[in-house]
Amino acid sequence: MTPTTMNAEPLAELSAASKRFGPTVALDRLDLAVRSGELFALLGPNGAGKSTAISLLLGLLEPDSGAARLFGRSPRLVAARRGIGVMMQEAALAPELRVREQIELAASYYPAPDPTAAVLELTHLTPLAERPYAKLSGGQKRQVQFAVAVCGRPRLLFLDEPTVGMDLQARESMWATLRRLVAGGTAIVLTTHYLEEAEALASRVAVLAKGRLVASGTVDELRALVVRKQISCATRLTAEEVAAWPAVAGATRQQRHLRVTTDHAEEVVRRLLDADDALRELEVHRAGLAEAFTELTKETVK
């Protein structure tokens, strides 16, 4: 984000928000803020509080303490909700309506929606415009749900696992559309179990665990929190042999390359070179978001 974006008033925020369901603490004094011009990825293991946080921001639940605000107002106000679009993981649309009719119906709820033809083009649904929703594949239904979410020209878009059920081509097409929306000024809140999706798209990431914020920042900032690195090389050494070294967290072989995970990359590289004078194609990579996520949340899954 730019400094201007960082200083902008949040479009949606939670301030010391707590929520319990009986004896279970779903959120514990959580602070979150989503600003214009960013794709904000909300990550965490199952039960971390992601769905509860989103439900508070959407006005579907109220915090037991603290506050939730949407465009500076209560999320329960219709006037505030008119500025958002929502695509939940579980969605039920009228099976008998055609794709075009689904978009037209959703657009009728907004004061200044995009033209239906423009929405169909943006979401790559023009060839399916006259097909009944019930006749679509699972991935195609997700595309229609996405079209319904964006048809009202939302300032803020909530996407819950948007690419579940999509093939690789459809997923990449969705990613391109999300980048286009952000470039046009739409802010996006994304929850996803595909960590490569968050790594590819997010301007900023927040990681929840047991209802608390355990880390927040850009993808690079979260990756920098983890010292673990990945070493790749072509070697005659076996994965079993290298995995037994004290400084190695894990080793696997993928075709002719050995991949080694370690917190002590320099030490392991020196030992690899000493053990195999024919070693070649040596590369060292810092941890990706997946490794950072595992490290940050490991205490919650024990």
DASULNOR-V718372 format. One record per pair of residues at least 12 apart in sequence whose C-alpha atoms are under 10 Angstrom apart, sorted by sequence separation. I is the first residue (numbers start at 0). J is the second residue. D is the distance in whole Angstrom. If there is no record, write none. Layout:
I_J_D, I_J_D
//
This chain:
15_27_8, 16_28_5, 17_29_7, 41_53_9, 55_67_6, 56_68_7, 57_69_8, 61_73_10, 70_82_8, 102_114_9, 103_115_6, 106_118_10, 116_128_9, 127_139_9, 161_173_9, 162_174_9, 189_201_8, 203_215_7, 204_216_5, 205_217_9, 238_250_5, 239_251_8, 247_259_7, 248_260_5, 249_261_7, 15_28_4, 16_29_5, 17_30_10, 54_67_10, 55_68_9, 56_69_7, 61_74_9, 69_82_9, 70_83_10, 102_115_7, 103_116_10, 115_128_10, 145_158_8, 161_174_10, 188_201_9, 203_216_5, 204_217_6, 205_218_10, 237_250_9, 238_251_5, 239_252_9, 247_260_6, 248_261_5, 268_281_9, 14_28_7, 15_29_5, 16_30_7, 55_69_10, 60_74_9, 61_75_9, 69_83_9, 101_115_10, 102_116_10, 187_201_9, 190_204_10, 202_216_8, 203_217_4, 204_218_6, 237_251_9, 238_252_6, 246_260_9, 247_261_5, 248_262_7, 268_282_10, 13_28_9, 14_29_6, 15_30_5, 16_31_9, 52_67_9, 58_73_7, 59_74_8, 60_75_9, 100_115_9, 103_118_10, 124_139_8, 128_143_10, 187_202_10, 188_203_10, 189_204_9, 201_216_10, 202_217_6, 203_218_6, 204_219_10, 206_221_9, 237_252_8, 238_253_10, 246_261_6, 247_262_7, 248_263_9, 268_283_9, 13_29_7, 14_30_5, 15_31_9, 57_73_9, 58_74_4, 59_75_7, 99_115_7, 102_118_8, 123_139_10, 127_143_9, 145_161_8, 188_204_10, 201_217_8, 202_218_7, 203_219_9, 204_220_9, 205_221_9, 236_252_10, 241_257_9, 245_261_10, 246_262_7, 247_263_8, 12_29_10, 13_30_5, 14_31_7, 56_73_9, 57_74_6, 58_75_5, 99_116_9, 102_119_8, 144_161_9, 145_162_10, 201_218_7, 202_219_10, 203_220_9, 204_221_8, 241_258_10, 242_259_8, 246_263_6, 247_264_9, 12_30_7, 13_31_5, 14_32_8, 55_73_10, 56_74_6, 57_75_7, 58_76_8, 124_142_7, 200_218_9, 203_221_9, 234_252_10, 238_256_10, 241_259_8, 242_260_9, 245_263_10, 246_264_8, 265_283_9, 12_31_5, 13_32_6, 29_48_10, 55_74_8, 56_75_9, 57_76_10, 58_77_10, 99_118_9, 123_142_8, 124_143_8, 141_160_10, 142_161_9, 181_200_10, 198_217_9, 199_218_9, 231_250_10, 233_252_10, 237_256_10, 238_257_7, 242_261_10, 247_266_10, 264_283_8, 11_31_8, 12_32_4, 13_33_9, 54_74_10, 55_75_9, 99_119_8, 122_142_7, 123_143_9, 141_161_7, 142_162_9, 198_218_6, 228_248_10, 229_249_10, 230_250_9, 231_251_10, 232_252_10, 233_253_10, 235_255_9, 236_256_10, 237_257_8, 238_258_8, 246_266_8, 247_267_7, 264_284_9, 11_32_6, 12_33_6, 25_46_8, 26_47_8, 27_48_9, 31_52_9, 58_79_10, 98_119_9, 122_143_8, 141_162_7, 156_177_10, 181_202_10, 197_218_8, 198_219_9, 227_248_9, 229_250_10, 231_252_9, 233_254_9, 234_255_8, 235_256_9, 236_257_8, 238_259_8, 246_267_7, 264_285_10, 9_31_9, 10_32_8, 11_33_5, 12_34_9, 25_47_7, 26_48_6, 30_52_10, 57_79_9, 58_80_9, 122_144_10, 124_146_8, 141_163_8, 174_196_8, 178_200_7, 231_253_10, 233_255_6, 234_256_7, 235_257_9, 245_267_9, 9_32_6, 10_33_6, 11_34_7, 24_47_10, 25_48_5, 26_49_9, 29_52_8, 57_80_7, 119_142_10, 122_145_7, 123_146_9, 138_161_10, 141_164_8, 142_165_9, 177_200_8, 178_201_10, 232_255_8, 233_256_5, 234_257_7, 244_267_8, 256_279_10, 260_283_10, 8_32_9, 9_33_5, 10_34_5, 11_35_9, 24_48_9, 25_49_9, 56_80_10, 119_143_9, 122_146_6, 138_162_8, 140_164_9, 141_165_8, 156_180_10, 198_222_10, 232_256_5, 233_257_6, 256_280_9, 257_281_10, 258_282_10, 259_283_9, 260_284_10, 262_286_10, 8_33_9, 9_34_5, 10_35_7, 25_50_9, 26_51_7, 31_56_10, 99_124_9, 118_143_10, 121_146_8, 122_147_10, 138_163_7, 139_164_9, 140_165_9, 156_181_10, 171_196_10, 174_199_8, 175_200_9, 231_256_6, 232_257_5, 233_258_9, 256_281_9, 258_283_10, 260_285_10, 261_286_10, 7_33_10, 8_34_7, 9_35_7, 25_51_7, 26_52_7, 57_83_9, 83_109_10, 98_124_8, 99_125_9, 102_128_9, 120_146_10, 137_163_9, 138_164_5, 139_165_8, 154_180_10, 155_181_10, 170_196_9, 174_200_7, 230_256_10, 231_257_6, 232_258_7, 241_267_9, 244_270_9, 260_286_9, 7_34_7, 8_35_8, 25_52_9, 57_84_10, 81_108_8, 82_109_9, 98_125_9, 101_128_9, 118_145_10, 119_146_7, 122_149_9, 137_164_6, 138_165_4, 139_166_10, 142_169_9, 153_180_10, 154_181_10, 230_257_8, 231_258_5, 232_259_9, 5_33_10, 6_34_9, 7_35_7, 57_85_9, 81_109_6, 82_110_10, 98_126_10, 99_127_8, 100_128_8, 118_146_6, 119_147_10, 121_149_9, 122_150_10, 136_164_9, 137_165_7, 138_166_7, 141_169_10, 142_170_10, 145_173_9, 152_180_10, 161_189_8, 163_191_9, 230_258_6, 231_259_6, 5_34_7, 7_36_10, 80_109_10, 81_110_8, 98_127_7, 99_128_5, 100_129_8, 118_147_9, 121_150_10, 136_165_9, 137_166_10, 154_183_10, 155_184_9, 156_185_7, 157_186_9, 158_187_7, 159_188_8, 160_189_7, 161_190_8, 162_191_8, 163_192_9, 229_258_7, 230_259_5, 231_260_9, 241_270_10, 4_34_7, 5_35_9, 18_48_9, 97_127_9, 98_128_5, 99_129_6, 100_130_10, 101_131_9, 139_169_9, 154_184_7, 155_185_6, 156_186_6, 157_187_6, 158_188_6, 159_189_6, 160_190_6, 161_191_8, 162_192_10, 163_193_9, 229_259_6, 230_260_6, 241_271_8, 4_35_6, 5_36_10, 97_128_7, 98_129_6, 99_130_8, 100_131_9, 101_132_8, 115_146_9, 118_149_8, 119_150_9, 138_169_8, 142_173_8, 149_180_9, 153_184_10, 154_185_5, 155_186_5, 156_187_5, 157_188_5, 158_189_5, 159_190_5, 160_191_5, 162_193_9, 228_259_8, 229_260_5, 230_261_8, 3_35_10, 4_36_7, 5_37_10, 19_51_10, 97_129_5, 98_130_6, 99_131_9, 100_132_9, 118_150_6, 138_170_9, 153_185_7, 154_186_6, 155_187_6, 156_188_6, 157_189_6, 158_190_6, 159_191_6, 160_192_7, 228_260_6, 229_261_7, 3_36_10, 4_37_8, 18_51_8, 96_129_9, 97_130_5, 98_131_6, 99_132_10, 117_150_9, 118_151_9, 152_185_8, 153_186_9, 154_187_9, 155_188_8, 156_189_8, 157_190_8, 158_191_8, 159_192_10, 160_193_8, 227_260_7, 228_261_6, 229_262_9, 241_274_10, 0_34_9, 17_51_10, 18_52_9, 28_62_10, 96_130_8, 97_131_4, 98_132_6, 118_152_10, 153_187_10, 162_196_9, 227_261_5, 228_262_6, 230_264_7, 0_35_9, 1_36_9, 17_52_9, 28_63_10, 30_65_9, 32_67_10, 95_130_9, 96_131_6, 97_132_6, 98_133_10, 115_150_8, 226_261_8, 227_262_4, 228_263_8, 229_264_8, 230_265_10, 236_271_8, 0_36_7, 1_37_10, 16_52_9, 26_62_9, 28_64_8, 29_65_8, 30_66_9, 31_67_9, 32_68_9, 33_69_10, 34_70_10, 95_131_6, 96_132_6, 97_133_9, 113_149_9, 114_150_8, 149_185_10, 160_196_10, 226_262_6, 227_263_7, 228_264_6, 232_268_10, 0_37_7, 18_55_9, 26_63_10, 27_64_9, 28_65_7, 29_66_10, 30_67_10, 50_87_10, 94_131_7, 95_132_6, 96_133_8, 97_134_9, 98_135_9, 112_149_9, 113_150_6, 114_151_9, 225_262_9, 226_263_8, 227_264_8, 228_265_10, 230_267_9, 231_268_10, 234_271_9, 0_38_9, 17_55_10, 27_65_10, 28_66_10, 93_131_9, 94_132_5, 95_133_6, 97_135_10, 112_150_6, 113_151_6, 114_152_10, 226_264_9, 230_268_8, 234_272_10, 236_274_8, 13_52_8, 16_55_9, 93_132_7, 94_133_5, 95_134_9, 111_150_9, 112_151_4, 113_152_6, 232_271_9, 235_274_9, 236_275_7, 12_52_10, 13_53_10, 92_132_8, 93_133_8, 94_134_8, 106_146_10, 111_151_7, 112_152_6, 113_153_10, 234_274_10, 235_275_7, 92_133_9, 94_135_10, 98_139_10, 102_143_8, 105_146_9, 106_147_8, 109_150_9, 110_151_8, 111_152_7, 112_153_9, 234_275_7, 235_276_10, 13_55_8, 18_60_9, 98_140_9, 101_143_8, 102_144_9, 105_147_6, 106_148_9, 108_150_10, 109_151_5, 110_152_10, 111_153_10, 233_275_10, 234_276_9, 235_277_8, 236_278_9, 12_55_9, 13_56_7, 18_61_8, 19_62_9, 20_63_10, 101_144_9, 102_145_10, 104_147_9, 105_148_8, 106_149_9, 107_150_9, 108_151_8, 109_152_9, 234_277_7, 235_278_8, 12_56_7, 17_61_9, 18_62_5, 19_63_7, 98_142_10, 99_143_9, 102_146_7, 103_147_9, 105_149_9, 106_150_6, 107_151_9, 109_153_9, 233_277_9, 234_278_5, 11_56_7, 16_61_9, 17_62_6, 18_63_5, 19_64_10, 98_143_7, 101_146_9, 102_147_5, 105_150_7, 106_151_6, 233_278_6, 234_279_7, 11_57_9, 16_62_6, 17_63_6, 18_64_7, 97_143_10, 98_144_10, 101_147_7, 102_148_9, 104_150_10, 105_151_8, 106_152_9, 123_169_9, 232_278_7, 233_279_5, 234_280_9, 15_62_9, 16_63_7, 17_64_5, 18_65_9, 99_146_10, 102_149_9, 103_150_8, 122_169_10, 232_279_6, 233_280_6, 234_281_9, 14_62_10, 16_64_6, 17_65_6, 92_140_9, 98_146_9, 99_147_10, 102_150_7, 231_279_9, 232_280_5, 233_281_7, 13_62_9, 15_64_7, 16_65_4, 17_66_9, 91_140_10, 98_147_10, 102_151_9, 123_172_8, 231_280_8, 232_281_4, 233_282_10, 14_64_9, 15_65_5, 16_66_6, 90_140_9, 122_172_8, 123_173_9, 231_281_6, 232_282_6, 14_65_6, 15_66_7, 16_67_7, 90_141_9, 92_143_9, 121_172_10, 122_173_8, 230_281_7, 231_282_5, 232_283_9, 13_65_8, 14_66_5, 15_67_9, 89_141_10, 92_144_8, 121_173_10, 230_282_6, 231_283_6, 13_66_6, 14_67_6, 88_141_9, 91_144_9, 123_176_9, 229_282_8, 230_283_5, 231_284_8, 12_66_8, 13_67_5, 14_68_8, 87_141_10, 90_144_7, 122_176_7, 229_283_6, 230_284_6, 12_67_6, 13_68_7, 86_141_9, 89_144_10, 92_147_10, 121_176_7, 122_177_10, 228_283_7, 229_284_5, 230_285_9, 11_67_8, 12_68_5, 13_69_9, 86_142_10, 88_144_10, 228_284_6, 229_285_6, 11_68_6, 12_69_7, 86_143_10, 87_144_8, 227_284_9, 228_285_5, 229_286_7, 10_68_8, 11_69_4, 12_70_9, 86_144_6, 87_145_9, 121_179_9, 227_285_7, 228_286_5, 229_287_9, 9_68_9, 10_69_6, 11_70_6, 12_71_8, 85_144_9, 86_145_6, 121_180_10, 226_285_8, 227_286_6, 228_287_9, 9_69_8, 10_70_5, 11_71_7, 85_145_8, 86_146_9, 225_285_8, 226_286_7, 227_287_9, 9_70_7, 10_71_7, 11_72_9, 84_145_9, 86_147_8, 87_148_9, 225_286_7, 229_290_10, 8_70_9, 9_71_8, 10_72_10, 11_73_10, 84_146_10, 85_147_8, 86_148_6, 223_285_8, 224_286_9, 225_287_9, 228_290_9, 8_71_8, 11_74_9, 84_147_8, 85_148_5, 86_149_9, 222_285_8, 223_286_8, 225_288_9, 227_290_8, 84_148_5, 85_149_8, 222_286_6, 223_287_9, 226_290_10, 227_291_9, 83_148_8, 84_149_6, 221_286_10, 222_287_6, 223_288_10, 225_290_8, 226_291_9, 83_149_9, 84_150_8, 221_287_9, 222_288_6, 225_291_6, 84_151_7, 219_286_10, 221_288_7, 222_289_9, 224_291_7, 225_292_9, 227_294_9, 83_151_8, 84_152_8, 85_153_9, 219_287_9, 220_288_10, 222_290_8, 223_291_8, 225_293_10, 226_294_10, 82_151_8, 83_152_8, 84_153_5, 218_287_9, 219_288_8, 221_290_10, 222_291_6, 225_294_7, 81_151_8, 82_152_8, 83_153_5, 84_154_8, 85_155_9, 86_156_8, 87_157_8, 88_158_8, 89_159_9, 218_288_7, 221_291_6, 222_292_9, 224_294_9, 225_295_8, 81_152_10, 82_153_5, 83_154_6, 84_155_6, 85_156_6, 86_157_6, 87_158_6, 88_159_5, 89_160_9, 220_291_10, 221_292_8, 224_295_9, 10_82_10, 81_153_8, 82_154_6, 83_155_5, 84_156_5, 85_157_5, 86_158_5, 87_159_5, 88_160_6, 10_83_10, 80_153_9, 81_154_9, 82_155_7, 83_156_6, 84_157_6, 85_158_6, 86_159_6, 87_160_7, 88_161_7, 218_291_9, 81_155_10, 82_156_9, 83_157_7, 84_158_8, 85_159_8, 86_160_8, 87_161_8, 88_162_9, 221_295_9, 80_155_10, 86_161_7, 88_163_8, 214_291_10, 214_292_9, 214_295_8, 213_295_7, 214_296_10, 213_296_8, 70_154_10, 204_288_10, 70_155_9, 206_291_10, 207_292_10, 69_155_9, 206_292_8, 208_295_9, 209_296_9, 207_295_9, 208_296_6, 198_287_8, 199_288_10, 206_295_8, 207_296_8, 208_297_9, 209_298_10, 198_288_6, 206_296_8, 208_298_9, 209_299_7, 197_288_8, 198_289_8, 208_299_7, 209_300_10, 195_287_9, 196_288_10, 197_289_10, 208_300_9, 194_287_9, 195_288_7, 194_288_7, 195_289_7, 194_289_6, 193_289_9, 194_290_10, 194_292_8, 57_157_9, 56_157_10, 83_185_10, 85_187_10, 88_190_10, 83_186_10, 84_187_9, 85_188_10, 86_189_10, 87_190_10, 88_191_10, 53_157_8, 83_187_10, 53_158_10, 53_159_9, 50_159_9, 49_159_10, 38_155_10, 36_154_9, 37_155_10, 38_156_9, 39_157_10, 40_158_10, 41_159_10, 35_154_8, 36_155_9, 38_157_10, 35_155_8, 34_155_9, 33_155_9, 53_188_9, 53_189_10, 53_190_9, 38_177_9, 38_178_9, 50_190_9, 37_178_10, 49_190_8, 38_180_10, 49_191_10, 38_181_7, 10_154_8, 11_155_8, 36_180_9, 37_181_7, 10_155_7, 36_181_6, 37_182_9, 35_181_9, 36_182_7, 36_183_8, 37_184_8, 38_185_9, 39_186_8, 40_187_8, 41_188_7, 42_189_8, 43_190_9, 45_192_9, 36_184_5, 37_185_8, 38_186_6, 39_187_6, 40_188_6, 41_189_6, 42_190_6, 43_191_9, 44_192_8, 35_184_7, 36_185_6, 37_186_5, 38_187_5, 39_188_5, 40_189_5, 41_190_5, 42_191_7, 43_192_8, 35_185_7, 36_186_5, 37_187_6, 38_188_6, 39_189_6, 40_190_6, 41_191_8, 42_192_7, 34_185_10, 35_186_5, 36_187_8, 37_188_8, 38_189_7, 39_190_9, 40_191_8, 41_192_10, 42_193_10, 34_186_7, 35_187_9, 42_194_8, 33_186_8, 34_187_9, 33_187_8, 34_188_10, 40_194_10, 33_188_8, 42_197_9, 52_207_10, 40_196_9, 41_197_9, 40_197_6, 49_206_9, 39_197_9, 40_198_9, 49_207_7, 52_210_9, 38_197_9, 47_206_9, 48_207_7, 49_208_9, 51_210_9, 40_200_8, 41_201_10, 47_207_6, 48_208_7, 49_209_10, 39_200_9, 40_201_6, 46_207_9, 47_208_5, 48_209_7, 49_210_8, 38_200_7, 39_201_6, 40_202_8, 41_203_9, 42_204_7, 43_205_8, 44_206_9, 45_207_10, 46_208_8, 47_209_5, 48_210_5, 49_211_10, 37_200_10, 38_201_5, 39_202_6, 40_203_6, 41_204_6, 42_205_6, 43_206_5, 44_207_8, 45_208_9, 46_209_7, 47_210_5, 48_211_8, 37_201_8, 38_202_5, 39_203_5, 40_204_5, 41_205_5, 42_206_5, 43_207_5, 44_208_7, 45_209_9, 46_210_8, 47_211_8, 48_212_10, 37_202_6, 38_203_7, 39_204_6, 40_205_6, 41_206_6, 42_207_6, 43_208_6, 44_209_9, 47_212_9, 36_202_9, 37_203_7, 38_204_9, 39_205_8, 40_206_8, 41_207_7, 42_208_9, 43_209_9, 43_210_9, 43_211_10, 43_212_9, 33_203_9, 42_212_10, 43_213_9, 41_212_10, 42_214_10, 32_205_10, 31_205_8, 41_215_9, 11_186_10, 40_215_10, 10_186_8, 11_188_10, 39_216_10, 40_217_10, 29_207_9, 39_217_9, 40_218_10, 26_207_9, 29_210_7, 30_211_9, 31_212_8, 26_208_9, 27_209_8, 28_210_8, 29_211_6, 30_212_8, 25_208_10, 26_209_7, 27_210_5, 28_211_7, 29_212_7, 25_209_7, 26_210_4, 27_211_6, 28_212_9, 31_215_9, 24_209_8, 25_210_5, 26_211_6, 27_212_9, 23_209_10, 24_210_7, 25_211_9, 26_212_9, 23_210_10, 24_211_10, 19_210_10, 18_210_9, 17_210_8, 16_210_10, 17_211_10, 0_202_7, 0_203_8, 0_217_9, 44_292_9, 43_292_8, 44_293_9, 47_296_9, 42_292_8, 43_293_10, 43_295_9, 44_296_7, 47_299_9, 43_296_7, 44_297_9, 46_299_10, 45_299_10, 44_299_8, 45_300_9, 43_299_10, 44_300_8
//
